[in-house]
């Protein structure tokens, strides 16, 4: 089994993985309690699937009782630039580094299936592979396997890879020799906590997803609370601040898998171009990208918030066009964007024209807030 494990490591490198470590299903006894605390505090927000599968998620043995080993794989997607520098380009949309290439779920799941088939043939063991598609707590398992440790931002950090890498898991009923777990090397550093624009970390190693820009721009389905909108800046899908601030990223490896390298059209797209996307154009632009999971309306909501934060009055025309959008969510954020850009005349005229026929309560609330803000400024 030791020889087979070494051969497996070599096979993983052939398929583009940068790290592979082995643990066993019972190696994360603390995970269940931590997950329960997270759920009890309501920090999962609207992600009900976390609570629905909490028992199996916290105990890998419950997912597949026959499993004897868990093999964890890591593949880097490190950026070739400083992600914090792009926050200053306010007329451009900032998409999280991980989502600028192809969807990693498809890539890594395909590679793990191939490795799993090879391993099953060589070992005559049963195998199951997972990439965010089942209630598997990849980060605690990655720590137990020795790939890295969960930092104060709750993401996995590696001394060899930094924190820009994806994880995948292979469960097997083969009894493979386990690697040593990794220990915490954060020390007194608070860089990831202090840089968070929305104060999403109530304490080190604890995340309140309801305040996290990644959650708000990707998972949250309705209007984003006004207290977070300005803080979002030009972030239209995800947020990289806590990862980018980590000093361990001096060891990070740039993405070498071609499908994970950022596409030119997704590096810093113009907000005006994004605001013009209809459903068909949205799906075409984000084909094979994880961004498509938000759907067009939520994505345009994020784009309009970025337009409101841009300070560029030339973008007011894009927002005004969307005042008549079919989506109430989009209409509401178009009103807010115009208010932020100081479009007093436009707002007053459009309100007179549109409010009488507007039936959505959220949109009417945005109109009232915008017009009240103008009165107070006057």
N, C-alpha and C positions, 0 to 999 in steps of 0.2 A: 504493500500500500504506500509506503514511503517513496518507492521508486515511481509508482504510478502518479503520485502527487507531483513529483518533480517533472515528469513528462507533461502533466497537465499545465504546469506553469509555463513550460516552453510553448505548448500549443496556444495558450492564452496570448503570449507575446506575438505569435505568428498572426493572430487575429486582431492585433492592434491595441491590446490592453496594456496599461502601464504598470499595473500592480495586481497581484492575486494573492490572497491570503485565505487561510482555512480556520474555521471555528466549528463549534457544535451547537445544536439547537438550544441547549440549556444554558448557554453562556451569558445570557442577558437577563438574569432574574430581576434586576432593578427596573427594567424597561416598563413592565406592566404598571407598577406603582407610579412612575413618572408620567406615563400616559394618562392614568386616571386623574392625577392632580391637574394636568393640563386641561382635561375635559371638564372636570368639576369647576374649574375657574372660568370656564366659558371661553378660553383662549383660542379655541378652534373656530370660533365664529359660526359661519353657515356651512362649514364642511362636515355635514352630518354623517358622511361615510366613515369618518374617523371614529365616531361614537358607535356606529352600527356594527363595526367589526373590531371593537376594542379588545375583546377577549382573545380572539385569534391573533390580532396584531401584536399584542404584548407577549404572547407565548408561541414561538415558532412551532413547538411540538403540537399545538392544537391545529395548526394549519395542515401539517402532514405528520401524523404520529410515527410513521415508519422512518422518517429522516434521521440519519445518524451524523451527517456532516453538512455544513453550510460553507460553500466556497464563494467568497466575495471578490468581485472584479471591479477595477477602477480604470476609467478611460479619461484622459485629460481633454479639456476644451479651453485651455488657457488663452486669454486674448493677447494680441500682439500690440496692445496699446494700454494706456491708463484709462480705465473706465470712468474715473472721476473727472477727467478732463473734458469729456463730452457733455457734461451737465451744463457747461457754459454756452453751448450752441443752442440758444433758446428757440430758434425757429425750426429746429430739427427734432425729430422724434427719437428718444433714447430707448432702444429695445435692449433688454437684458442680454448679456453676452451669450448665454446658453441658447438663446432662441434666435440667433442671427443666422444659423445654418439649418440643416435638416433636423427633423424631430429625432432626438436621441433615443426615444423609446423604440422606434422602428429599427434604427441601426443596431443598437446594443442587443435588443431582443433577437434579432436575426443572427448576430454573431454567437450569442449564448446558445441558441438552438443548435447551431452547427457544432459547437464545442460539446454540448450535451450529448448529441448523437454519437460523436466520436468516443466520448467517455463511456457512454452506456455500452458501446460495442467492445471497448477495451476491457472494461471492468465487469460486464454482465450485471451491472447494477441499474436500479431505476433512478431516474433523474427528473427534476422539475426546475424550470428556470423562470425568473421573475425580474421585471423592470418596471416598478411602479404600477403593476397590473394586479396586485393581490395585497392583502393586508400583511405586508412584510416591513419590519422596521429596519431598513437598510443601514441607517447611520449607527445605531447601537451594535448591530452585527458587524459592521465595518470596524468599529472600535475594538470589539472583542476579538476580531480576526487579526488586528494589528495594522490595518491600512492607515489609520489615523485616530484622532480623538475628537469628540464633540466639543468644539470650542464654546466660548461664552456666547456666540451668536447662534449656537445649537447646530451649526453645520459641521461637517467633518473636515478636519485639518490634518494634513500629512506633512511630515518633515521632508519628504522627497518630492511631493507634488503640490505643496501649498493647499489651496482649497478649491481650485478650479477643476473639478473632475466629477464625472458621473459614476454611479454605482449600479451594479447588477448582481444578482444572487443566483446560485445554483444549489438546490437542495438535492441530496442523494442519500440512499440508504447504505452506501459504502462507508466503512469506518476509516476515514482518512486521518493522518496525524495533524493535530491542531497546532496553529502558530500561537506565539505569545501575544496577548493583547497589548495595545498601545496605552501609554500613560499620558496624562494631561501635561501639556507644555505651554499653557497660556500664561502662567505666572501671574504677575500683577497687571498685565496689559489690559486696557479697557478700550482699545482703539475701535473695535467693532461696535461696542455699546455707545460710545460717545459720538460716533459719526451718524448714527441713525437719525434721519430728519424728523421722524414721527414718534420718537421715544417708544419703540415697539418692544423694548426689553425691560420688563419691570424689575428684573434682577439678572445677574450673570447666569447664563445657562437656562434662561427662561424667556420664551417668546410669546407675546400676545399677538396672535395673527391678525386680530381685528384692527391693529394699528400699523400693520406691515404693508408697505407699498406693493410688494409682490402679491400679497393676498388681495388688496384692494383693487389692483388693476387686472388681476387674472380670475380670482375666485368669486369676488363680490359681484352680485348680479344687478343691484339697483343703483340709486344715486349714491355717490361717495360723499360722506359727511364733509361739510364745508371746512371744518378745522384741518382737514388733510389736503385739501385741493392745492393750495399755494405751495405747500411743502413737497408736493409731487414734482414740481418743476416741469421738466420736459420728459419725465419718465412715463412712457405710454404702455410698457409691458414689462413688469418686473422691476427689480431694483438690485443693484450690485454693490451698494455702498459698504455694507458690513464685510463682504468678501474682499473688496478692493483695499480696505483699510488694514487687513491682516498682515503683519510683518512677515509671516511665514511664506507669503507669496513671492518672496525673493527667490524661492526655490521652485516656483511654479514652472511648468513646461507648457509651451505654446501648443495649441492643437495641431496634430499632425495628420489626423484623419480628414480627408478632403471634404467629407460630407458635414463635418462639424465646423469647418472654417466659415467665417461670416461671408454671406453673399454681399456683393457691393450694394445692391438695392435695399438691403436691410441694415446697413451700418449706421447711417444717420439720415433717414429719409426726410424730405421736406414736409412739414406739417400741412402746408397747403395742398400738396399732392395726396396725402393720406386722407384729409377731410373730404376729398372728392370721391372716395371709393364707395361704390355701391356693393351689393352682395356679391355679384359676379366678379367684379374687379378685386374685391377683398380676398375671395377664395383663390383667385388666380395668383395674386401677389404672394400669398402665404401658403401656397401649395407645398406640402411636405414639411411645413413649419409648425412648431407647437403653438404659434400665435393664433392659428385658425380656431383653436379650442374656445376662445372667448366669444366668437361670433362677431359679425360686423358691428352691431349696435353698441356692444360694450366697448369694443376697440375704439370706435369713433367718440364715445363718451370720454375715453382717456385722451384722445387727440384734442378734443375741444378744451379739456382742462389745461393741456399743455399750451394751446393757443391763448387761453386766458392768461397764462403765466408768462407768455413770450414778451409782452411789452411792445409788440410790433403791430401798429395800427393797420398795416397793410393786410394782416390776416383777418381783420374784421369782416371782410367780404366773404371769406370762407365760412365764418360762423353765421353770418346773416343768411347765407344760402340754406343752412341746415335748420333754420327756425321753422321751416315747413316740412321737415323730415317726417316720414311715417312713424318713426319710433319716438314715443314720449320721452324716453331716456335721453335721446339725442337732442330733442327740442329743448329739454330742460337745461342741458349743459351748454347749448348754444346761447341761451339767454345769459347764463353765468359768464361765459367767455366774453360776450359783448360788454357786460357790466365791468369786468376786469379791465377791458381795453378802453374804458371811458367813453363808450359810444352812447352818450346821453340822448342825442337827437334821434339816432336810430332806434334806441330802446323805446322812447316815448311814442314815436310814430308806429313802430311795429306792435307795441302793446295795444294801441288803439285799434289796430287792424285785426290782430290775432286773438286777443283775450276773449272777446265776445263768443267765439266759437270753440275755444279751448276747453276740453272736458277733463283732461288729466290733472289730478290734484297736485302732483309733483311739479308739473310744468307751471301751473298757476302760482304755486308757492315760490318758484324761482323768479317769476315775473314780479310778484309783490316785493320780494327781497331786493330785486334790482332797482325797482322804481323807488322804494323807500330809501335805498342807499343814495340815489340821486337827489332826493329831497333833502336828506341830511347834509350832503355835500354843498347843495345850494344855500 
